[in-house]
């Protein structure tokens, strides 16, 4: 078979090419021919197809994502923003923290274990590529109906993959979410987050500069697993009639990644690299084109020097392979020998595959024959940009008019008690310990808070006890009712969770999970959610440092609920002052902070008791969220509270159950005058938290809240071995614990 060289492509303009099978549209293929002035070679076609895929190019979302760069709040903590492998923020004392959340949704449905495992591996390498040591991971997860047979296939595999890979890397898993909803049945969401720590001077960027500098590929050999992988797989809806859209899922090796991490960190310590990029989605196509595009020159690559696991791979397959545990570095010639010595020490394969040139082209050769000659920016950064049509769906008004506040409520204290037990033992509200116990949450010894706390927290300096807290949140039910408000509610909840532990929120990352962008209703949801998030970040002063868009989470005509997942990172000066959720001591006074209203749209109660989704989600007041956060942070710092728990899914009763069970103590609750006990327990009004205040601090705490204008209502006391809603019902902690902890093991047995 004739090798499809640049010369051959120029001489055979009419050769049929499989551009449609590779996911390109007719106008996209025509544009590639226009850029090159000829037809692309097979290798060039492979590169453009993966790099112009939805997953890699953001072609449907770019026009909306620009808001994150336009609506930037004043925040001097931001060191590196959108456009790099991950964002970086200043947390003080010379430390910088990098964090990012990404998706591995479609691969995890096809092959749950490896899909989820390589999702963790990929996000860890993104953090590593910034120059940071990865210190923790998190996993926001969404699955189909809890009792659906396929959930028993997908969930255990995903959890095992996350735990297996993360545990082997020695990274604590400090938080995340697990949500069940039938809308995710064919499209589970497996989002992964990693946090890394470095000094300011250690930040590295993805660029290839300096003519004559060597391009070194190091890490695992390149194989046939994941050819096209997530780049193509995540750019189409699932359709059994299109097997070409289901390439092999990548296979991960966490032990190889651990060696790669330590090897890379030693290389950084010796200042041996000028630019670095991990190989994730689109593999070598991405690494070479992005490094060259962000640099000051061109690049020449000898593709036949790439170490292979499978010698039969074609050049196109090598360029498209998404084999894991690989990095690409740009190294000055005088530093190559030392670079290679360190790789050999760590038993990491390293090969010079090319060099930076003083030209403007990315040129790739195969056994001396040129197979790629492209302007790198056209591959990496100048892909298609679509202004997809979008329109508010005609069913939105009817959905919002179907008011959850009008649903039948419990008529007696006995019914209210029964519904409390049903809600707190429902799959979404029940204990997730069956899942989180499979993760090592405390490896490395610096975890100070982990599941089921409001946010995960790790110490980053053992001398000063400086730490960071991270929370992820998202509520697809809220976003389905109102995508603008739903995105802001996700932001507000994550912000509140970080503040509840005593940390000051600094910045966000996001993973925007939606259906097909070719559906105008889905694009309207995306546009509204993005606008809501950008506006919310501007108000809260938390810039977007980066993130991920996952589209085509759809089976046929059925899209998932719009699910913007928001990760908020905060800093705490002394982790010893952290605030846990546990009601740990009898006699602590319980205060409800914020206003409780009849807000049941999208609530856990409406879902569990009535299988209902309708009405409006809780109202958002971001100024109130800022005030609540300031009170929670100050009270934590000054020792005024012993425990705090944000109120969100499931309302006050969910928070009481979790805090009582965590601390092993009950609570006596008095319903405030004029408030329906049902509304008190199940409302999901935002901007609220419940706190446990030592009696000695009550006056100081209530005075602070009063002076700042934050409603603070004393609702009870930590006491006994039951939750007693006085005058209505009581439930022993033993009964609550049995109900709360039995659900998930029972479903997955």
C-alpha positions as CSV (number, residue, x, y, z in Angstrom):
1,X,0.0,0.0,0.0
2,X,1.4,3.4,-1.0
3,X,2.2,5.7,1.9
4,X,0.0,8.7,1.8
5,X,2.7,11.4,1.9
6,X,2.2,15.1,1.5
7,X,3.6,14.8,-2.1
8,X,1.2,12.0,-2.8
9,X,-1.7,14.0,-1.5
10,X,-0.8,16.9,-3.7
11,X,-0.7,14.6,-6.7
12,X,-4.0,12.8,-6.0
13,X,-6.5,15.5,-5.2
14,X,-9.6,13.3,-6.0
15,X,-8.8,10.4,-3.7
16,X,-11.8,9.5,-1.6
17,X,-11.2,10.0,2.1
18,X,-13.1,8.7,5.2
19,X,-13.7,12.2,6.6
20,X,-17.4,11.5,7.5
21,X,-16.5,8.2,9.3
22,X,-14.0,10.3,11.4
23,X,-16.7,12.6,12.5
24,X,-16.0,15.6,10.2
25,X,-18.8,17.5,8.5
26,X,-18.7,18.3,4.8
27,X,-17.9,22.0,5.4
28,X,-15.2,21.0,7.9
29,X,-13.5,18.8,5.4
30,X,-13.7,21.5,2.8
31,X,-12.1,24.0,5.2
32,X,-9.2,21.6,5.8
33,X,-8.6,21.4,2.0
34,X,-8.7,25.2,1.9
35,X,-6.2,25.6,4.7
36,X,-3.8,23.2,3.1
37,X,-4.4,24.1,-0.5
38,X,-4.8,20.4,-1.3
39,X,-6.4,17.3,0.2
40,X,-5.1,16.2,3.5
41,X,-3.0,13.2,3.9
42,X,-4.4,10.3,6.0
43,X,-2.3,11.4,8.9
44,X,-3.4,15.0,8.6
45,X,-7.0,13.9,8.3
46,X,-6.6,11.9,11.5
47,X,-5.1,14.9,13.3
48,X,-7.8,17.3,12.2
49,X,-10.6,14.9,13.0
50,X,-9.6,14.4,16.6
51,X,-8.6,17.9,17.3
52,X,-11.7,19.4,15.6
53,X,-13.9,17.0,17.5
54,X,-16.4,18.5,20.0
55,X,-14.4,17.2,22.9
56,X,-11.2,18.8,21.9
57,X,-12.2,22.0,20.0
58,X,-15.3,23.1,22.0
59,X,-16.7,24.2,18.6
60,X,-20.3,24.4,19.8
61,X,-19.5,25.9,23.2
62,X,-16.7,28.5,22.5
63,X,-19.1,31.4,21.7
64,X,-20.7,31.0,25.2
65,X,-17.5,30.1,27.1
66,X,-16.0,33.4,26.1
67,X,-18.1,35.0,28.9
68,X,-15.8,33.4,31.5
69,X,-12.9,35.5,30.1
70,X,-15.1,38.6,29.7
71,X,-16.8,38.7,33.0
72,X,-13.8,38.3,35.2
73,X,-14.1,39.4,38.8
74,X,-11.3,41.4,40.4
75,X,-9.3,38.7,42.1
76,X,-5.5,39.0,42.5
77,X,-5.2,35.3,43.4
78,X,-5.4,34.1,39.8
79,X,-2.0,33.2,38.4
80,X,-2.9,31.1,35.4
81,X,-6.3,31.1,33.8
82,X,-8.3,29.5,31.0
83,X,-6.3,28.0,28.1
84,X,-3.7,26.0,30.0
85,X,-3.9,22.4,31.2
86,X,-5.4,23.7,34.5
87,X,-5.9,27.0,36.3
88,X,-3.5,28.2,39.1
89,X,-4.3,30.4,42.1
90,X,-2.2,32.0,44.8
91,X,-3.0,30.7,48.2
92,X,-0.3,32.6,50.1
93,X,3.0,31.8,51.7
94,X,4.6,31.4,48.3
95,X,2.3,28.5,47.4
96,X,0.2,28.1,44.3
97,X,-2.6,25.5,43.9
98,X,-3.8,24.2,40.6
99,X,-7.1,22.3,40.2
100,X,-9.5,21.2,37.4
101,X,-12.5,19.0,36.8
102,X,-13.0,17.1,33.6
103,X,-15.4,14.4,32.2
104,X,-14.9,10.8,31.2
105,X,-18.5,10.1,30.6
106,X,-18.9,8.1,27.4
107,X,-15.9,5.8,28.0
108,X,-17.1,5.0,31.5
109,X,-20.5,3.8,30.1
110,X,-18.8,1.5,27.6
111,X,-16.1,0.1,29.9
112,X,-16.8,1.4,33.4
113,X,-13.6,0.3,35.2
114,X,-11.1,1.6,32.6
115,X,-13.2,4.6,31.6
116,X,-13.3,5.9,35.1
117,X,-9.7,4.8,35.9
118,X,-8.2,6.7,32.9
119,X,-10.4,9.7,33.8
120,X,-8.5,9.9,37.1
121,X,-5.2,9.3,35.3
122,X,-5.8,12.0,32.7
123,X,-6.8,14.7,35.2
124,X,-3.8,13.9,37.4
125,X,-1.5,14.4,34.4
126,X,-3.2,17.8,33.6
127,X,-2.2,18.9,37.1
128,X,1.2,17.4,36.9
129,X,1.9,19.2,33.6
130,X,1.4,22.6,35.4
131,X,4.4,21.8,37.5
132,X,2.5,20.7,40.6
133,X,2.5,17.6,42.8
134,X,-1.0,16.1,42.8
135,X,-2.3,16.0,46.4
136,X,-5.9,14.9,46.1
137,X,-8.7,13.8,43.8
138,X,-12.5,14.0,43.8
139,X,-15.3,12.3,41.8
140,X,-18.7,13.9,41.0
141,X,-20.7,11.0,39.7
142,X,-24.2,10.6,38.1
143,X,-25.9,7.3,37.4
144,X,-29.3,6.1,36.1
145,X,-32.1,4.9,38.3
146,X,-30.6,3.2,41.4
147,X,-32.8,0.1,40.9
148,X,-32.1,-0.3,37.2
149,X,-30.1,-3.5,36.3
150,X,-27.6,-1.6,34.3
151,X,-26.7,0.7,37.2
152,X,-25.4,-2.5,38.9
153,X,-23.1,-2.9,36.0
154,X,-21.9,0.7,35.6
155,X,-21.6,1.9,39.2
156,X,-19.5,-0.8,40.8
157,X,-17.1,-0.7,37.8
158,X,-16.8,3.1,37.9
159,X,-16.2,3.1,41.7
160,X,-13.6,0.3,41.4
161,X,-11.8,2.1,38.6
162,X,-11.6,5.4,40.5
163,X,-10.6,3.7,43.7
164,X,-8.1,1.3,42.0
165,X,-6.3,4.0,40.1
166,X,-6.4,6.7,42.8
167,X,-5.4,4.3,45.6
168,X,-2.5,3.0,43.6
169,X,-1.3,6.5,42.9
170,X,-1.4,7.2,46.7
171,X,-3.8,10.1,46.2
172,X,-6.6,10.7,48.8
173,X,-10.1,10.9,47.4
174,X,-11.5,13.7,49.5
175,X,-15.0,14.4,48.1
176,X,-17.5,14.3,45.3
177,X,-21.1,13.3,44.8
178,X,-23.2,10.3,43.8
179,X,-26.6,11.1,42.2
180,X,-29.1,8.7,40.8
181,X,-31.7,9.8,38.1
182,X,-33.3,7.9,35.3
183,X,-32.2,10.7,32.9
184,X,-28.6,9.4,33.2
185,X,-29.5,5.8,32.4
186,X,-27.7,5.6,29.1
187,X,-25.3,8.5,29.8
188,X,-23.7,8.3,33.3
189,X,-21.6,11.3,34.2
190,X,-18.1,10.4,35.5
191,X,-16.4,13.7,36.3
192,X,-13.0,13.7,37.9
193,X,-11.1,16.5,39.8
194,X,-7.5,16.8,40.9
195,X,-5.7,19.3,43.1
196,X,-2.0,20.0,43.0
197,X,0.4,22.1,45.0
198,X,3.6,24.0,43.9
199,X,5.6,27.1,44.7
200,X,5.0,30.1,42.4
201,X,8.3,29.7,40.6
202,X,7.5,26.1,39.7
203,X,4.6,26.8,37.3
204,X,5.1,25.3,33.9
205,X,3.2,26.0,30.6
206,X,2.4,24.0,27.5
207,X,4.5,25.7,24.8
208,X,7.4,24.7,22.4
209,X,9.9,27.5,22.0
210,X,13.6,27.8,21.1
211,X,14.7,26.5,17.7
212,X,16.8,23.3,18.1
213,X,15.2,22.3,21.4
214,X,14.3,18.6,21.5
215,X,10.8,17.2,21.7
216,X,10.8,14.2,24.1
217,X,8.0,11.7,24.4
218,X,8.3,9.8,27.7
219,X,6.1,7.4,29.7
220,X,4.3,4.4,28.5
221,X,4.6,2.9,25.0
222,X,1.9,3.8,22.5
223,X,-0.7,1.1,21.8
224,X,-3.9,0.5,20.0
225,X,-6.1,1.2,23.0
226,X,-8.1,4.3,22.8
227,X,-7.5,5.1,19.1
228,X,-9.7,8.1,18.6
229,X,-10.8,7.4,22.2
230,X,-12.6,10.1,24.1
231,X,-12.0,12.8,21.4
232,X,-14.3,11.1,19.0
233,X,-16.4,9.1,21.5
234,X,-17.5,12.1,23.4
235,X,-18.5,14.0,20.3
236,X,-21.5,11.9,19.3
237,X,-24.7,10.7,20.9
238,X,-24.9,7.0,21.6
239,X,-26.4,5.2,18.6
240,X,-26.0,1.5,18.0
241,X,-26.1,2.1,14.2
242,X,-22.8,4.0,14.4
243,X,-20.2,1.5,15.7
244,X,-17.4,3.7,14.3
245,X,-18.2,6.2,17.0
246,X,-17.3,3.6,19.7
247,X,-13.5,3.3,19.5
248,X,-11.6,1.3,22.1
249,X,-11.5,2.8,25.6
250,X,-8.1,3.6,27.0
251,X,-6.4,1.1,29.4
252,X,-4.7,2.6,32.4
253,X,-1.6,1.5,34.4
254,X,-1.5,3.5,37.7
255,X,1.9,2.1,38.7
256,X,3.3,3.5,35.4
257,X,1.6,6.8,36.2
258,X,3.1,6.9,39.7
259,X,6.6,6.5,38.2
260,X,5.8,9.2,35.6
261,X,4.7,11.6,38.4
262,X,7.9,11.2,40.5
263,X,10.0,11.3,37.4
264,X,8.4,14.5,36.1
265,X,8.6,16.2,39.5
266,X,12.4,15.4,39.7
267,X,12.8,16.8,36.1
268,X,11.0,20.0,37.3
269,X,13.2,20.3,40.3
270,X,16.2,20.4,38.1
271,X,14.6,22.9,35.7
272,X,15.1,20.7,32.6
273,X,12.0,21.5,30.5
274,X,11.0,24.6,28.6
275,X,7.5,23.4,27.9
276,X,5.4,20.3,28.7
277,X,2.1,18.7,27.8
278,X,0.4,15.6,28.9
279,X,-1.1,13.2,26.3
280,X,-4.8,12.8,27.0
281,X,-7.6,13.3,24.5
282,X,-6.3,13.2,20.9
283,X,-2.9,11.9,22.1
284,X,0.1,12.9,20.0
285,X,-2.1,15.0,17.7
286,X,-2.9,17.2,20.6
287,X,0.5,17.3,22.3
288,X,2.5,18.2,19.2
289,X,0.0,20.7,17.7
290,X,-0.7,22.5,21.0
291,X,2.9,22.7,22.0
292,X,3.8,24.1,18.6
293,X,0.8,26.4,18.4
294,X,1.6,28.0,21.8
295,X,5.3,28.3,21.0
296,X,7.3,30.7,18.9
297,X,8.3,28.4,16.1
298,X,7.4,25.2,14.3
299,X,8.1,21.6,15.1
300,X,9.5,18.6,13.2
301,X,8.6,15.1,14.5
302,X,9.9,11.7,13.4
303,X,6.9,9.6,14.1
304,X,8.6,6.2,13.4
305,X,10.7,6.8,16.5
306,X,7.7,6.6,18.9
307,X,8.0,3.6,21.1
308,X,5.1,1.2,20.3
309,X,3.4,-1.7,22.1
310,X,2.0,-2.8,18.7
311,X,4.4,-2.6,15.8
312,X,1.5,-3.0,13.3
313,X,0.1,0.5,14.1
314,X,-0.2,2.9,11.1
315,X,1.0,6.5,11.4
316,X,-2.7,7.6,11.6
317,X,-3.3,5.2,14.5
318,X,-0.2,6.4,16.3
319,X,-1.3,10.0,16.0
320,X,-4.8,9.2,17.2
321,X,-4.0,6.8,20.0
322,X,-4.9,7.9,23.5
323,X,-2.8,5.4,25.3
324,X,-2.3,6.6,28.8
325,X,0.6,7.6,31.1
326,X,2.5,9.6,28.4
327,X,3.9,13.1,28.5
328,X,5.7,15.3,25.9
329,X,8.5,17.7,27.0
330,X,10.5,20.4,25.2
331,X,14.1,20.3,26.4
332,X,17.2,22.3,25.5
333,X,19.9,20.1,23.8
334,X,22.3,20.6,26.7
335,X,19.8,19.2,29.2
336,X,18.7,16.1,27.2
337,X,21.3,13.7,28.7
338,X,20.3,14.6,32.3
339,X,16.6,14.4,31.4
340,X,17.2,10.8,30.0
341,X,19.2,9.9,33.2
342,X,16.3,10.8,35.4
343,X,13.8,8.9,33.2
344,X,16.1,5.8,33.3
345,X,16.3,6.1,37.1
346,X,12.5,5.9,37.3
347,X,12.3,3.2,34.7
348,X,10.4,5.5,32.4
349,X,10.9,5.1,28.6
350,X,12.0,8.4,27.0
351,X,12.7,9.1,23.3
352,X,13.6,12.2,21.4
353,X,11.0,12.2,18.6
354,X,11.6,15.6,17.1
355,X,12.7,19.2,17.6
356,X,11.5,22.8,17.6
357,X,12.2,24.6,14.3
358,X,12.4,28.2,13.4
359,X,9.6,27.8,10.9
360,X,5.8,28.1,11.3
361,X,4.7,24.5,10.4
362,X,4.2,21.3,12.2
363,X,6.0,18.7,10.1
364,X,5.7,15.0,10.8
365,X,7.8,12.3,9.0
366,X,7.5,8.5,8.7
367,X,10.7,6.7,7.8
368,X,11.9,9.9,6.0
369,X,8.7,10.6,4.1
370,X,6.7,13.7,5.1
371,X,3.1,12.8,6.0
372,X,2.1,16.0,7.8
373,X,2.7,19.6,6.9
374,X,0.2,21.9,8.6
375,X,0.0,25.3,10.4
376,X,-0.3,24.1,14.0
377,X,-2.7,26.7,15.1
378,X,-5.2,25.5,12.5
379,X,-5.1,22.1,14.2
380,X,-5.0,23.1,17.8
381,X,-6.7,26.5,18.2
382,X,-8.4,27.6,15.0
383,X,-11.0,24.8,14.6
384,X,-14.6,25.4,13.6
385,X,-16.7,27.8,15.7
386,X,-20.4,27.2,15.6
387,X,-23.2,29.6,16.5
388,X,-25.6,26.8,17.1
389,X,-29.2,27.8,17.0
390,X,-30.9,27.8,20.4
391,X,-34.4,28.4,21.6
392,X,-36.3,28.1,24.9
393,X,-38.1,24.8,24.6
394,X,-41.9,24.9,24.2
395,X,-42.3,22.6,27.2
396,X,-40.4,24.9,29.6
397,X,-43.5,27.0,30.6
398,X,-45.6,23.9,31.4
399,X,-42.8,22.4,33.4
400,X,-42.4,25.5,35.5
401,X,-46.2,25.9,35.9
402,X,-46.4,22.4,37.4
403,X,-45.7,23.8,40.9
404,X,-44.2,21.4,43.4
405,X,-45.4,23.6,46.2
406,X,-49.0,22.4,45.4
407,X,-48.2,18.7,45.9
408,X,-50.0,16.8,48.7
409,X,-48.2,17.2,52.0
410,X,-48.3,14.9,55.1
411,X,-51.4,15.5,57.1
412,X,-50.3,14.1,60.4
413,X,-47.1,13.9,62.5
414,X,-47.0,10.1,61.8
415,X,-47.1,10.8,58.0
416,X,-44.4,13.5,58.4
417,X,-42.2,11.0,60.3
418,X,-42.7,8.4,57.7
419,X,-41.8,10.8,54.9
420,X,-38.6,11.9,56.7
421,X,-37.5,8.2,56.9
422,X,-38.3,7.7,53.2
423,X,-36.4,10.8,52.1
424,X,-33.2,10.2,54.2
425,X,-33.1,6.6,53.1
426,X,-33.7,7.3,49.4
427,X,-30.7,6.5,47.1
428,X,-29.7,10.2,46.6
429,X,-29.9,11.1,50.3
430,X,-28.7,7.8,51.8
431,X,-25.2,7.3,53.1
432,X,-22.6,6.7,50.3
433,X,-20.1,5.0,52.6
434,X,-20.4,1.8,50.6
435,X,-18.8,3.8,47.8
436,X,-16.4,6.1,49.6
437,X,-15.1,3.3,51.8
438,X,-13.5,1.9,48.6
439,X,-11.3,5.0,48.4
440,X,-8.3,5.8,50.5
441,X,-9.3,9.2,51.9
442,X,-6.3,9.7,54.2
443,X,-3.2,8.5,52.4
444,X,-0.2,10.9,52.6
445,X,-1.5,12.0,56.1
446,X,-2.6,15.5,55.1
447,X,-6.3,15.0,54.7
448,X,-8.1,16.9,57.4
449,X,-11.7,16.6,56.0
450,X,-13.2,14.1,53.6
451,X,-16.6,12.6,52.7
452,X,-19.2,13.0,54.1
453,X,-18.0,16.5,55.1
454,X,-19.2,19.6,53.3
455,X,-15.9,19.9,51.5
456,X,-12.7,18.0,51.3
457,X,-9.7,19.7,52.9
458,X,-6.0,19.0,52.8
459,X,-3.0,20.5,54.6
460,X,-0.4,21.8,52.1
461,X,2.2,23.1,54.6
462,X,2.9,21.0,57.7
463,X,4.7,23.9,59.5
464,X,2.1,26.5,59.2
465,X,-1.0,24.3,58.7
466,X,-2.0,26.2,55.6
467,X,-4.7,24.3,53.7
468,X,-7.1,24.2,50.9
469,X,-10.7,23.0,50.7
470,X,-12.6,21.9,47.6
471,X,-16.2,21.1,47.0
472,X,-18.1,20.0,43.9
473,X,-21.8,20.4,43.4
474,X,-24.5,20.3,40.8
475,X,-28.2,19.7,40.7
476,X,-29.6,18.7,37.3
477,X,-33.2,18.8,38.5
478,X,-32.8,22.5,39.4
479,X,-31.1,23.2,36.1
480,X,-33.9,21.4,34.1
481,X,-36.4,23.8,35.8
482,X,-34.3,26.9,35.1
483,X,-30.8,26.5,33.7
484,X,-29.7,30.0,34.6
485,X,-30.7,29.7,38.2
486,X,-29.7,26.0,38.3
487,X,-26.1,26.9,37.4
488,X,-26.0,29.6,40.0
489,X,-27.5,27.3,42.6
490,X,-24.6,24.8,41.9
491,X,-22.1,27.6,42.3
492,X,-23.8,28.8,45.5
493,X,-23.9,25.4,47.0
494,X,-20.2,24.6,46.3
495,X,-19.2,28.1,47.6
496,X,-21.3,27.5,50.7
497,X,-19.8,24.1,51.3
498,X,-16.3,25.5,51.2
499,X,-17.2,28.3,53.6
500,X,-19.0,26.0,56.0
501,X,-15.7,24.2,56.7
502,X,-14.0,27.6,57.4
503,X,-12.2,28.2,54.1
504,X,-12.4,31.3,52.1
505,X,-13.6,30.6,48.5
506,X,-11.1,31.7,45.8
507,X,-11.9,30.4,42.4
508,X,-13.8,27.8,40.4
509,X,-13.5,25.1,37.8
510,X,-16.5,23.6,36.1
511,X,-17.6,20.6,34.1
512,X,-20.6,21.4,31.9
513,X,-22.5,18.2,31.1
514,X,-25.3,18.6,28.5
515,X,-27.1,16.7,25.7
516,X,-26.6,17.2,21.9
517,X,-25.7,20.7,20.9
518,X,-27.6,20.1,17.6
519,X,-30.8,20.3,19.6
520,X,-31.8,24.0,20.0
521,X,-33.4,23.2,23.4
522,X,-30.2,21.8,24.7
523,X,-28.2,24.7,23.3
524,X,-30.6,27.1,25.1
525,X,-30.0,25.2,28.3
526,X,-26.2,25.4,27.8
527,X,-26.3,29.1,26.9
528,X,-28.5,29.9,29.9
529,X,-26.4,27.9,32.4
530,X,-23.1,29.4,31.1
531,X,-24.5,32.9,31.4
532,X,-25.8,32.1,34.9
533,X,-22.4,30.8,36.0
534,X,-20.5,33.7,34.5
535,X,-22.8,36.2,36.1
536,X,-22.7,34.3,39.4
537,X,-18.9,34.2,39.5
538,X,-18.7,37.9,38.8
539,X,-21.0,38.6,41.8
540,X,-19.2,36.2,44.2
541,X,-15.7,37.2,43.1
542,X,-14.6,33.7,42.1
543,X,-13.0,33.6,38.7
544,X,-13.3,30.6,36.4
545,X,-9.8,29.1,36.1
546,X,-10.7,26.4,33.5
547,X,-12.8,23.4,33.1
548,X,-14.4,21.1,30.6
549,X,-17.5,20.8,28.4
550,X,-19.1,17.4,27.8
551,X,-21.8,17.4,25.2
552,X,-23.7,14.7,23.4
553,X,-24.8,13.1,26.7
554,X,-27.9,11.8,25.0
555,X,-29.3,8.6,23.8
556,X,-31.5,9.1,20.7
557,X,-33.8,11.9,21.5
558,X,-33.4,11.7,25.2
559,X,-30.9,14.1,26.8
560,X,-29.7,14.1,30.3
561,X,-30.8,17.0,32.6
562,X,-28.5,19.9,32.0
563,X,-25.9,19.3,34.7
564,X,-23.3,22.0,35.3
565,X,-21.0,20.7,38.0
566,X,-19.1,23.5,39.8
567,X,-15.9,23.0,41.8
568,X,-15.0,25.7,44.3
569,X,-11.5,25.9,45.8
570,X,-10.9,27.9,49.0
571,X,-8.0,28.6,51.3
572,X,-7.8,28.3,55.1
573,X,-4.8,29.7,57.1
574,X,-4.9,27.0,59.7
575,X,-6.5,23.6,59.1
576,X,-6.8,23.1,62.9
577,X,-9.6,25.7,62.9
578,X,-11.6,23.7,60.3
579,X,-15.3,23.2,61.0
580,X,-16.7,19.7,60.7
581,X,-20.4,18.7,60.2
582,X,-20.6,16.5,63.4
583,X,-22.7,17.5,66.4
584,X,-20.0,16.1,68.7
585,X,-21.0,17.4,72.1
586,X,-24.3,17.5,74.0
587,X,-25.4,20.9,75.0
588,X,-24.3,22.6,71.8
589,X,-27.0,25.1,70.7
590,X,-28.4,24.7,67.2
591,X,-28.9,27.8,65.0
592,X,-30.5,28.0,61.6
593,X,-28.9,30.7,59.5
594,X,-30.8,32.3,56.6
595,X,-34.5,32.5,55.5
596,X,-36.7,29.4,55.1
597,X,-39.4,29.7,52.5
598,X,-41.8,27.3,50.8
599,X,-39.4,26.2,48.0
600,X,-39.9,22.6,47.0
601,X,-39.4,22.8,43.2
602,X,-36.8,20.1,42.2
603,X,-36.5,19.1,45.9
604,X,-35.6,15.7,47.2
605,X,-39.0,15.5,48.9
606,X,-40.9,16.1,45.6
607,X,-38.7,13.4,43.9
608,X,-38.9,10.7,46.6
609,X,-42.5,11.1,47.7
610,X,-44.2,12.2,44.5
611,X,-41.7,11.3,41.7
612,X,-42.3,14.8,40.5
613,X,-40.2,17.4,38.8
614,X,-41.8,20.8,38.2
615,X,-42.2,24.4,39.3
616,X,-39.2,26.7,40.0
617,X,-36.0,25.9,41.8
618,X,-35.2,27.8,45.0
619,X,-34.4,31.5,44.5
620,X,-30.8,32.6,44.3
621,X,-29.5,35.5,46.4
622,X,-25.7,35.6,45.8
623,X,-25.2,38.6,48.1
624,X,-26.8,36.6,50.9
625,X,-24.5,33.7,50.0
626,X,-21.5,36.0,50.4
627,X,-22.8,37.2,53.8
628,X,-23.4,33.7,55.0
629,X,-19.9,32.6,53.9
630,X,-18.3,35.6,55.7
631,X,-20.2,34.7,58.9
632,X,-19.3,31.0,58.7
633,X,-15.6,31.8,58.0
634,X,-15.4,34.3,60.8
635,X,-17.2,32.0,63.3
636,X,-14.8,29.2,62.4
637,X,-11.7,31.3,62.7
638,X,-12.8,32.8,66.0
639,X,-14.0,29.6,67.7
640,X,-17.7,30.6,67.8
641,X,-19.0,27.4,66.3
642,X,-18.2,23.7,66.8
643,X,-20.0,22.4,63.7
644,X,-21.6,23.7,60.5
645,X,-23.6,22.0,57.7
646,X,-24.9,23.7,54.6
647,X,-28.6,23.1,53.7
648,X,-29.2,21.9,50.2
649,X,-30.7,18.6,48.9
650,X,-33.2,17.3,51.4
651,X,-33.3,20.5,53.4
652,X,-32.8,20.9,57.1
653,X,-33.8,17.3,58.0
654,X,-31.1,15.9,55.8
655,X,-28.5,18.1,57.4
656,X,-29.7,17.2,60.9
657,X,-29.6,13.5,60.2
658,X,-26.0,13.7,58.7
659,X,-24.7,15.8,61.5
660,X,-26.3,13.8,64.3
661,X,-25.1,10.4,62.8
662,X,-21.6,11.8,62.2
663,X,-21.3,13.0,65.8
664,X,-23.3,10.2,67.5
665,X,-25.6,12.6,69.3
666,X,-29.3,13.5,68.9
667,X,-31.0,16.8,68.7
668,X,-34.1,18.4,70.1
669,X,-35.7,20.8,67.6
670,X,-38.3,23.4,68.3
671,X,-40.3,24.6,65.3
672,X,-40.1,28.4,65.1
673,X,-43.4,30.3,65.5
674,X,-45.3,30.7,62.3
675,X,-43.3,28.1,60.4
676,X,-44.9,24.9,59.1
677,X,-42.8,21.9,60.5
678,X,-43.0,20.3,57.0
679,X,-41.6,23.4,55.4
680,X,-38.9,23.7,58.1
681,X,-37.8,20.2,57.5
682,X,-38.0,19.8,53.7
683,X,-37.7,23.3,52.1
684,X,-34.5,23.6,50.0
685,X,-34.2,27.4,50.2
686,X,-30.7,28.4,49.4
687,X,-28.3,30.6,51.4
688,X,-28.8,28.6,54.6
689,X,-26.7,26.5,57.1
690,X,-27.2,24.9,60.5
691,X,-24.5,25.5,63.1
692,X,-23.7,24.1,66.5
693,X,-22.7,26.9,68.9
694,X,-21.1,26.4,72.3
695,X,-23.2,27.9,75.0
696,X,-20.2,30.1,76.0
697,X,-20.2,31.7,72.5
698,X,-23.9,32.1,72.0
699,X,-24.0,35.9,72.8
700,X,-21.0,36.7,70.7
701,X,-22.3,34.6,67.7
702,X,-25.8,36.0,67.8
703,X,-24.5,39.5,68.1
704,X,-22.3,39.1,65.1
705,X,-25.2,37.7,63.0
706,X,-27.4,40.5,64.2
707,X,-24.8,43.2,63.4
708,X,-24.3,41.8,59.9
709,X,-28.0,41.4,59.2
710,X,-28.0,37.6,58.8
711,X,-31.1,35.9,60.1
712,X,-30.1,33.5,62.9
713,X,-32.8,31.5,64.6
714,X,-32.1,29.2,67.6
715,X,-34.0,26.0,66.8
716,X,-32.7,23.5,69.3
717,X,-29.9,21.8,71.2
718,X,-27.7,18.8,70.7
719,X,-29.0,16.2,73.1
720,X,-30.1,12.6,73.6
721,X,-30.1,9.7,71.2
722,X,-32.9,10.7,68.8
723,X,-33.9,13.6,66.6
724,X,-36.9,15.0,68.3
725,X,-39.1,17.5,66.4
726,X,-40.8,18.6,69.6
727,X,-44.6,18.4,69.5
728,X,-44.5,16.4,66.3
729,X,-42.4,13.2,66.3
730,X,-39.1,11.6,67.3
731,X,-36.9,9.1,65.5
732,X,-34.1,7.2,67.4
733,X,-30.6,7.6,65.9
734,X,-30.4,3.8,65.7
735,X,-33.5,3.7,63.4
736,X,-32.2,6.6,61.3
737,X,-28.7,5.0,61.0
738,X,-30.2,1.7,59.8
739,X,-32.4,3.4,57.2
740,X,-29.7,5.8,56.1
741,X,-26.9,3.2,55.7
742,X,-28.7,0.1,54.3
743,X,-30.0,1.6,51.0
744,X,-26.9,1.6,48.7
745,X,-25.5,-1.8,49.9
746,X,-29.1,-3.2,49.4
747,X,-29.3,-1.9,45.8
748,X,-25.9,-3.1,44.8
749,X,-25.8,-6.5,46.6
